[in-house]
Amino acid sequence: RYLLEQDFPGMRIGPEPTTDSFIAVMYGESEGNVPGNALVVDPKKPFRKLGRFGNAFLNRFMCSQLPNEVLKSISIIDSPGILSGEKQRISRGYDFCQVLQWFAERVDRIILLFDAHKLDISDEFSEAIKSFRGQDDKIRVVLNKADQVDTQQLMRVYGALMWSLGKVIDTPEVLRVYIGSFWAHPLRNTDNRRLFEAEAQDLFRDIQGLPQKAAVRKLNDLIKRARLAKVHAYIISYLKKEMPSVFGKENKKKELINKLPEIYIQLQREYHISAGDFPEVKKMQELLENCDFTKFHSLKPKLIEAVDNMLANKIASLMNLIRQEESNMPTEMVHGGAFDGTMAGPFGHGYGEGAKEGADEEEWVVAKDKPAYDEIFYTLSPINGKISGISAKKEMVTSKLPNSVLGKIWKLADCDGDGMLDDEEFALAKHLIKIKLDGYELPGTLPSHLVPPSHRKPFQTAE
C-alpha cells in the first residue's frame, strides 16, 4: 500500500494478521480480482505449477490487477499474516512453508517485515524463514513502525531483532535491516526522521534496481539449477547401481536411505563436487521413501558432459550478450507511487543539507560564518591577502580529519589552483570541514553555489 500509494482489490490492513490469502499484485488495464483456480490455468500467468498445492491453497490465492505505474516494472506477492501456535498452522489446510519456498525460488527479492513495538518471531515465522534457505542473498528485513518507539527503545529493539534473526537464519553474514515507518501518516516520534529518510531511500534504491538486474538473476538461477540437476543425477544413478537385481530390494532401499550422508561424501570425493551443491539430507531421505529405486535411470555421461560444457563455455557467452544488451538499452527503473514522491521537490533525501545547503539561495552560504573564519585567517599571518599551504595546514589539522580528507578539501577550496588560500577560499575550506564533521559526504567537484564570489566567472549575456 505504501509503495503503490493506492488501495488494491482484496487489500485489508490492520494491527492483527488481516491478510489470509496470497495476493499477487500485478499490472492490469482495469482493476479487478482473478481467483486462484482460474489463475493456475491461465497460460499468460506464471502460476500454473501452483496447482499441485490443491484447492485448500487455491481458495486462498488470488491475483489483484490494477493500472498502477509501479506495477509496470515489478509485481508484488503479498503473503498472509504470520500466525503463532500449532492449531492455526494446521487450520490453513495446505503446506504454508512449501508455498513460500515455491515463491522464494522464483522472486527477485524477499522482504521480511517486523513491527518495532511488538517484536517476536513466532514458531510459524521461524519455519517460514527456514523455508527460504538457499535464498539468503534475496532476503531484506524491514523494521517497520519505528516511529512508535523513542531512540533508546529503538536501539534495544534493533539489537533484539538482530539476535533473534541470528538464531533463525543460519548464516555468518548479517542481514541488511531497513528501519522506518512505511505508511503515509504523521510520525509519532520525529527524533529519528533523518534516519528513516535515509533508510527508505536505501530500500527504494534496492527495489528500483531489480528490473535492471532481472536477466542476470535468471541466469544465476539457471546455473544453480544446472548444478543441482547434475548432482541429482549422480545420486540417483548411484542408488540404481547399488540395488540388487532380484531379492532383498526393500531392505537394500532402507539401508541406502540410512547411508545417504556417507553416499554424499563418497560422491563428493569421486566427482570433486562441493558439499554445498548437495540437497539437504533429511529432505532427500523423506522423498526417497516413496520411490522405487529400480526404476531410476543409469548415469548418462554424455548428458553430464553437455551440462559441464554449458557451465564452462555457453554461460560466459550468454553473460556477455546480457551485458551488451543492458549497455544498449536505457536504464530500467521502477517509477510511480512512493518511488516518485521521495525525490519530488525539496523533500528528496539530503536536499538542502551538507554540500547542497544554500543551493537555492542568492547569497553565498559560507558568508554567514565568514566573520568567524576571517578572525582565524588573520591570525595565520597572510601575505598579500593569502596564506600558504603550511599555514593553512596548521589550522586544518585541528579538525582531526585524516590527511586524505583534508587533501580533498584543499583541492576543492583552492579554486584558482595557486597553492595558496585567500580569505574566501579559507572560509570555504572551513565550511567544507564543517560539512564533513557534521557527517555529510564531500562533493566530487565544487558545486557552483559554493564557489567564492570573487572566483566566479562574470556572467556573459548572448549578443
VEXZALUM-375253 format. One record per residue (C-alpha): x, y, z. Coordinates in Angstrom, 2 decimals. Example, Ala and Ser with C-alpha at 12.3 -4.5 7.8 and 13.67 -1.06 7.14 Angstrom:
REM residues 2
<<12.30 -4.50 7.80>> <<13.67 -1.06 7.14>> 
This chain:
REM residues 463
<<0.00 0.00 0.00>> <<2.86 2.35 0.85>> <<4.76 1.64 -2.39>> <<1.72 1.82 -4.69>> <<0.10 4.81 -2.93>> <<-3.34 3.38 -3.66>> <<-5.58 0.58 -2.43>> <<-5.66 -2.64 -4.42>> <<-8.60 -5.09 -4.70>> <<-8.63 -7.59 -1.81>> <<-6.42 -5.44 0.43>> <<-7.09 -5.40 4.16>> <<-4.76 -3.60 6.58>> <<-4.98 -3.79 10.37>> <<-2.94 -4.43 13.52>> <<-3.97 -8.12 13.56>> <<-2.89 -10.63 10.82>> <<-5.60 -9.50 8.39>> <<-4.37 -10.96 5.10>> <<-5.43 -14.61 5.00>> <<-4.55 -15.06 1.31>> <<-1.57 -14.93 -1.00>> <<-2.26 -11.94 -3.24>> <<-0.27 -11.44 -6.45>> <<-0.48 -7.68 -7.08>> <<0.12 -7.18 -10.82>> <<-0.41 -4.61 -13.57>> <<-3.71 -4.65 -15.44>> <<-5.58 -2.17 -17.65>> <<-8.57 -2.28 -15.28>> <<-8.98 -3.03 -11.57>> <<-10.18 -6.49 -10.61>> <<-9.52 -9.85 -8.96>> <<-8.73 -13.22 -10.50>> <<-9.35 -16.21 -8.15>> <<-6.68 -18.90 -7.63>> <<-8.30 -21.74 -9.61>> <<-8.60 -19.50 -12.69>> <<-5.04 -18.21 -12.23>> <<-3.34 -21.62 -12.38>> <<-4.94 -22.46 -15.75>> <<-4.07 -19.07 -17.32>> <<-1.12 -19.67 -19.72>> <<-0.18 -15.95 -19.62>> <<0.48 -16.02 -15.86>> <<3.48 -17.77 -14.22>> <<1.41 -19.67 -11.63>> <<0.47 -22.95 -13.36>> <<2.73 -25.11 -11.16>> <<0.90 -23.92 -8.01>> <<-1.99 -26.27 -8.88>> <<-0.18 -29.09 -7.02>> <<-0.91 -27.44 -3.67>> <<-4.62 -28.23 -4.09>> <<-7.91 -26.46 -3.55>> <<-7.22 -25.51 0.09>> <<-4.41 -23.27 -1.16>> <<-6.07 -22.09 -4.39>> <<-9.07 -20.84 -2.39>> <<-6.57 -18.67 -0.52>> <<-4.75 -17.40 -3.61>> <<-5.77 -14.54 -5.90>> <<-4.37 -12.03 -8.37>> <<-5.16 -8.37 -7.83>> <<-4.79 -6.31 -11.01>> <<-4.75 -2.51 -11.26>> <<-3.34 0.18 -13.60>> <<-0.51 1.42 -11.35>> <<2.79 2.81 -12.71>> <<4.88 0.88 -10.12>> <<3.43 -2.45 -11.31>> <<4.65 -1.88 -14.88>> <<8.16 -2.71 -13.62>> <<7.58 -5.09 -10.68>> <<4.91 -7.47 -9.42>> <<4.41 -7.97 -5.68>> <<3.36 -11.12 -3.81>> <<1.63 -10.22 -0.54>> <<1.76 -13.26 1.76>> <<-0.72 -13.99 4.60>> <<-0.14 -12.58 8.06>> <<2.01 -14.90 10.16>> <<0.24 -16.78 12.96>> <<1.60 -18.40 16.10>> <<0.63 -21.72 17.66>> <<0.22 -25.22 16.22>> <<-3.58 -25.04 15.86>> <<-3.54 -22.09 13.44>> <<-0.84 -23.69 11.31>> <<-2.83 -26.90 10.85>> <<-6.03 -24.98 10.10>> <<-4.51 -23.44 6.95>> <<-5.24 -26.76 5.19>> <<-2.13 -26.59 2.95>> <<1.64 -26.65 3.40>> <<2.29 -22.95 4.04>> <<6.10 -23.29 4.09>> <<6.16 -25.27 0.83>> <<4.19 -22.50 -0.90>> <<6.58 -19.86 0.50>> <<9.53 -21.91 -0.75>> <<7.99 -22.12 -4.25>> <<7.64 -18.32 -4.40>> <<11.08 -17.74 -2.81>> <<12.79 -19.73 -5.58>> <<11.20 -17.53 -8.26>> <<11.15 -13.99 -6.85>> <<13.97 -11.43 -7.01>> <<13.59 -10.01 -3.52>> <<12.15 -11.34 -0.22>> <<11.19 -8.66 2.32>> <<10.54 -9.74 5.93>> <<8.51 -7.21 7.92>> <<8.79 -6.76 11.69>> <<6.94 -4.30 13.94>> <<9.18 -2.32 16.31>> <<6.57 -2.22 19.07>> <<5.71 -5.96 19.10>> <<8.87 -7.76 18.16>> <<8.76 -11.53 18.28>> <<9.49 -14.39 15.90>> <<6.68 -16.94 16.28>> <<7.09 -20.66 15.53>> <<5.41 -20.24 12.15>> <<7.55 -17.20 11.24>> <<10.65 -19.16 12.21>> <<9.55 -22.07 9.96>> <<8.72 -19.62 7.18>> <<12.20 -18.04 7.33>> <<13.81 -21.50 7.33>> <<11.92 -22.31 4.11>> <<13.96 -19.52 2.44>> <<17.18 -21.48 2.99>> <<19.44 -21.16 -0.03>> <<17.86 -17.80 -0.97>> <<19.73 -15.74 1.64>> <<21.03 -13.24 -0.93>> <<17.43 -12.25 -1.77>> <<16.34 -11.51 1.82>> <<15.97 -7.97 3.19>> <<14.49 -7.12 6.59>> <<12.28 -4.10 7.34>> <<11.83 -2.93 10.94>> <<8.55 -1.08 10.47>> <<6.60 1.33 12.73>> <<9.93 2.50 14.21>> <<8.38 5.93 14.92>> <<6.26 4.37 17.69>> <<9.30 3.96 19.98>> <<11.92 6.50 21.11>> <<15.63 6.36 20.18>> <<16.71 4.37 23.25>> <<13.96 1.77 22.79>> <<14.67 1.59 19.04>> <<18.32 0.78 19.73>> <<17.27 -2.08 22.03>> <<14.63 -3.35 19.60>> <<17.19 -3.37 16.75>> <<19.64 -5.34 18.91>> <<16.95 -7.84 19.91>> <<15.89 -8.28 16.27>> <<19.46 -8.99 15.11>> <<19.90 -11.51 17.95>> <<16.60 -13.27 17.09>> <<17.39 -13.38 13.36>> <<20.85 -14.78 14.08>> <<19.21 -17.79 15.76>> <<16.78 -18.42 12.88>> <<18.87 -17.61 9.79>> <<21.91 -19.82 9.93>> <<24.47 -17.67 8.08>> <<27.58 -15.86 9.33>> <<26.64 -12.70 7.38>> <<24.45 -10.05 8.99>> <<21.20 -9.36 7.13>> <<20.51 -5.83 5.88>> <<17.82 -4.28 8.08>> <<15.95 -1.13 6.95>> <<14.46 0.94 9.77>> <<11.49 3.22 9.13>> <<7.79 3.91 9.26>> <<6.32 2.80 5.96>> <<2.94 4.46 5.87>> <<1.62 7.90 4.89>> <<0.59 9.08 8.38>> <<2.40 11.68 10.55>> <<5.36 10.29 12.53>> <<4.60 9.81 16.22>> <<8.23 10.25 17.24>> <<10.25 12.56 14.97>> <<13.66 12.20 16.69>> <<14.89 9.77 14.03>> <<13.32 11.39 10.99>> <<16.64 11.74 9.12>> <<17.49 8.08 9.80>> <<14.07 6.95 8.47>> <<14.51 9.03 5.30>> <<17.98 7.64 4.62>> <<16.82 4.05 5.22>> <<13.75 4.48 2.98>> <<15.99 5.82 0.19>> <<18.30 2.80 0.53>> <<15.35 0.40 0.36>> <<13.87 2.20 -2.67>> <<17.24 2.10 -4.47>> <<17.42 -1.64 -3.78>> <<13.92 -2.25 -5.20>> <<14.39 0.15 -8.12>> <<17.43 -1.75 -9.34>> <<15.55 -5.07 -9.58>> <<14.22 -4.79 -13.19>> <<17.69 -3.90 -14.48>> <<19.32 -6.99 -12.94>> <<16.46 -9.42 -13.70>> <<18.23 -11.14 -16.65>> <<21.45 -11.73 -14.66>> <<19.44 -13.19 -11.76>> <<17.60 -15.57 -14.13>> <<20.96 -16.70 -15.47>> <<22.19 -17.18 -11.91>> <<19.13 -19.35 -11.13>> <<19.76 -21.38 -14.30>> <<23.36 -22.10 -13.19>> <<22.13 -23.04 -9.70>> <<19.52 -25.45 -11.11>> <<22.01 -26.98 -13.58>> <<24.45 -27.76 -10.76>> <<21.63 -29.26 -8.66>> <<20.39 -31.38 -11.59>> <<23.91 -32.71 -12.17>> <<24.35 -33.71 -8.51>> <<20.85 -35.22 -8.50>> <<21.82 -37.41 -11.49>> <<24.89 -38.70 -9.63>> <<22.84 -39.59 -6.52>> <<20.01 -41.31 -8.45>> <<22.36 -43.34 -10.69>> <<24.40 -44.44 -7.65>> <<21.25 -45.69 -5.88>> <<20.15 -47.52 -9.04>> <<23.58 -49.19 -9.39>> <<23.57 -50.42 -5.76>> <<20.13 -52.09 -5.98>> <<20.05 -55.95 -6.23>> <<18.53 -57.37 -9.40>> <<16.15 -59.91 -7.77>> <<15.83 -60.33 -3.97>> <<16.10 -58.02 -0.93>> <<15.16 -54.82 -2.72>> <<13.23 -53.27 0.20>> <<15.96 -53.98 2.75>> <<18.63 -52.58 0.43>> <<16.50 -49.48 -0.17>> <<16.23 -48.83 3.59>> <<19.95 -49.39 4.00>> <<20.81 -46.93 1.20>> <<18.46 -44.26 2.60>> <<20.12 -44.57 6.04>> <<23.59 -44.45 4.46>> <<22.77 -41.31 2.39>> <<25.21 -39.00 4.31>> <<28.04 -41.47 3.59>> <<26.96 -41.73 -0.07>> <<27.17 -37.91 -0.31>> <<30.77 -37.96 0.99>> <<31.70 -40.76 -1.44>> <<30.24 -38.86 -4.44>> <<31.98 -35.65 -3.33>> <<35.36 -37.40 -3.47>> <<34.68 -39.34 -6.67>> <<33.34 -36.45 -8.78>> <<35.00 -33.48 -6.96>> <<31.68 -31.86 -6.07>> <<31.31 -29.21 -3.37>> <<29.29 -30.24 -0.28>> <<27.11 -27.13 -0.74>> <<25.77 -28.46 -4.06>> <<24.04 -31.47 -2.45>> <<20.35 -31.35 -1.44>> <<19.50 -31.44 2.26>> <<19.95 -35.00 3.63>> <<16.73 -35.18 5.70>> <<14.54 -33.84 2.90>> <<16.15 -36.19 0.36>> <<15.62 -39.18 2.68>> <<11.92 -38.31 3.05>> <<11.47 -38.05 -0.73>> <<13.32 -41.31 -1.40>> <<11.00 -43.26 0.95>> <<8.24 -43.16 -1.71>> <<10.45 -44.00 -4.72>> <<11.16 -47.28 -6.50>> <<14.95 -47.34 -6.90>> <<14.82 -49.99 -9.65>> <<13.02 -47.52 -11.95>> <<15.81 -44.94 -11.64>> <<17.97 -44.29 -14.73>> <<21.66 -45.07 -15.01>> <<24.16 -42.25 -15.41>> <<24.43 -40.83 -18.94>> <<27.97 -39.37 -19.27>> <<27.10 -37.51 -22.49>> <<24.36 -35.52 -20.75>> <<26.70 -34.68 -17.83>> <<29.31 -33.60 -20.38>> <<26.74 -31.33 -22.06>> <<25.90 -29.68 -18.71>> <<29.62 -29.18 -17.95>> <<30.14 -27.64 -21.39>> <<27.20 -25.29 -20.83>> <<28.53 -24.16 -17.41>> <<32.11 -23.76 -18.67>> <<31.54 -22.13 -22.07>> <<27.92 -21.26 -23.01>> <<27.14 -19.30 -19.82>> <<30.12 -16.95 -20.36>> <<28.93 -16.00 -23.87>> <<25.36 -15.56 -22.57>> <<26.68 -13.24 -19.86>> <<28.46 -11.10 -22.48>> <<25.27 -10.88 -24.55>> <<23.29 -9.72 -21.49>> <<25.91 -7.05 -20.71>> <<25.84 -5.78 -24.31>> <<22.05 -5.66 -24.29>> <<21.99 -3.78 -20.96>> <<24.53 -1.20 -22.17>> <<22.49 -0.53 -25.35>> <<19.16 -0.20 -23.52>> <<18.08 2.73 -21.33>> <<18.36 2.11 -17.57>> <<15.14 0.44 -16.43>> <<13.95 1.75 -13.06>> <<10.76 1.43 -11.02>> <<8.63 4.59 -11.30>> <<5.36 5.83 -9.82>> <<3.86 5.59 -6.34>> <<6.18 6.24 -3.41>> <<9.24 5.95 -5.69>> <<8.44 9.33 -7.30>> <<7.29 11.10 -4.13>> <<10.56 10.63 -2.26>> <<12.54 12.67 -4.80>> <<9.92 15.33 -5.58>> <<10.81 18.99 -4.90>> <<12.87 19.89 -1.85>> <<11.85 16.71 0.02>> <<14.37 14.34 -1.54>> <<16.83 12.84 0.92>> <<19.73 15.22 1.55>> <<18.16 18.17 -0.27>> <<19.48 21.43 1.20>> <<21.83 19.56 3.56>> <<25.61 19.21 3.65>> <<27.26 20.39 0.41>> <<23.78 21.05 -1.07>> <<22.96 23.67 1.58>> <<22.49 27.13 0.07>> <<21.91 25.86 -3.48>> <<18.61 27.79 -3.71>> <<19.92 30.99 -2.09>> <<21.29 34.05 -3.87>> <<23.79 34.84 -1.10>> <<26.93 32.72 -0.73>> <<26.10 30.19 2.03>> <<29.58 30.48 3.60>> <<29.10 34.24 4.16>> <<27.07 33.78 7.37>> <<30.06 32.19 9.16>> <<32.79 34.13 7.30>> <<33.41 36.74 10.07>> <<34.42 33.94 12.48>> <<36.59 32.31 9.78>> <<38.21 35.70 8.98>> <<39.36 36.08 12.59>> <<41.24 32.77 12.32>> <<42.54 33.69 8.83>> <<44.22 36.91 10.02>> <<45.94 35.11 12.94>> <<47.75 32.98 10.30>> <<49.77 36.00 9.04>> <<48.59 36.29 5.42>> <<51.00 37.83 2.89>> <<49.37 39.90 0.12>> <<45.97 38.64 1.32>> <<46.87 34.93 1.06>> <<48.14 32.19 3.37>> <<50.48 29.38 2.35>> <<49.69 25.68 2.49>> <<51.87 25.28 5.62>> <<49.91 27.98 7.49>> <<46.56 26.54 6.35>> <<47.63 23.02 7.37>> <<48.28 24.14 11.00>> <<44.64 25.24 11.28>> <<43.04 22.48 9.18>> <<44.63 19.56 11.11>> <<42.94 20.77 14.32>> <<39.73 19.23 12.84>> <<41.40 15.77 13.40>> <<40.18 14.69 9.95>> <<42.54 12.26 8.12>> <<45.03 13.71 5.63>> <<43.24 12.08 2.68>> <<40.06 14.05 3.51>> <<41.93 17.30 4.20>> <<43.74 16.88 0.87>> <<40.40 16.66 -0.92>> <<39.12 19.74 0.95>> <<42.28 21.67 -0.03>> <<41.80 20.71 -3.69>> <<38.15 21.89 -3.62>> <<38.92 25.12 -1.72>> <<41.95 26.21 -3.80>> <<39.74 27.50 -6.63>> <<42.50 29.16 -8.67>> <<45.00 26.32 -8.06>> <<47.84 28.63 -6.97>> <<48.72 26.58 -3.88>> <<47.55 29.35 -1.51>> <<44.25 30.40 0.03>> <<42.74 33.88 0.18>> <<40.17 34.78 2.85>> <<37.21 33.46 0.79>> <<38.98 30.21 -0.13>> <<39.98 29.71 3.52>> <<36.37 30.30 4.63>> <<35.26 27.72 2.03>> <<37.83 25.20 3.38>> <<36.47 25.71 6.92>> <<32.89 25.30 5.61>> <<33.81 22.00 3.88>> <<35.47 20.78 7.10>> <<32.23 21.60 8.97>> <<30.21 19.64 6.36>> <<32.44 16.58 6.87>> <<32.38 16.84 10.67>> <<28.56 17.01 10.55>> <<28.57 13.57 8.91>> <<27.89 14.54 5.28>> <<29.87 13.46 2.22>> <<32.10 15.90 0.35>> <<31.20 16.65 -3.29>> <<33.42 15.24 -6.07>> <<33.66 18.68 -7.70>> <<32.84 22.04 -6.16>> <<29.15 22.95 -6.79>> <<28.60 26.35 -8.40>> <<26.79 27.76 -5.33>> <<29.86 27.11 -3.14>> <<32.33 28.87 -5.46>> <<33.53 32.08 -3.65>> <<32.03 35.25 -5.22>> <<35.43 36.69 -6.23>> <<36.28 33.46 -8.11>> <<33.08 33.25 -10.11>> <<33.36 33.91 -13.84>> <<31.42 37.00 -14.93>> <<28.07 36.09 -16.47>> <<28.21 36.72 -20.20>> <<24.98 37.55 -21.99>> <<24.49 36.44 -25.57>> <<24.65 39.32 -28.04>> 
